[in-house]
């Protein structure tokens, strides 16, 4: 079964090449009546090889540590334990806090966000250092509600 030769339309190829240039695309393909015309700009030789796979753990093997009384960061940013450099920390281990008290500040995108106590209790752990980056969901402090 022989196919008819594909009629080349030089003007159509030039127009597709102009479109590539104008749009910054690397290639364009047009299909009409079962025939395809593909124009590729600046194609270089590429060698494909498999990438190493990262270790994938089934969801049931990944466990998030549950810490009772944990105060987690609601955002990515930089933690500050005091309101300004040289000032006393908002809280220290052993301090009693009430719900809504400021525990520390997380700076995100030049905005200082106070992190407030979600409940009253005793600060039993401070797990961040002043001026250090924190991640979303990272445990910042632990407040034991039993020691009110």
Secondary structure as UniProt FT lines:
FT   HELIX           10..23
FT   STRAND          27..32
FT   TURN            33..34
FT   STRAND          35..40
FT   HELIX           59..61
FT   TURN            68..69
FT   STRAND          70..72
FT   STRAND          77..80
FT   TURN            85..86
FT   TURN            93..94
FT   STRAND          96..97
FT   TURN            99..100
FT   STRAND          102..108
FT   TURN            109..110
FT   STRAND          111..116
FT   STRAND          121..126
FT   TURN            130..131
FT   STRAND          133..134
FT   TURN            136..137
FT   STRAND          139..144
FT   TURN            145..146
//
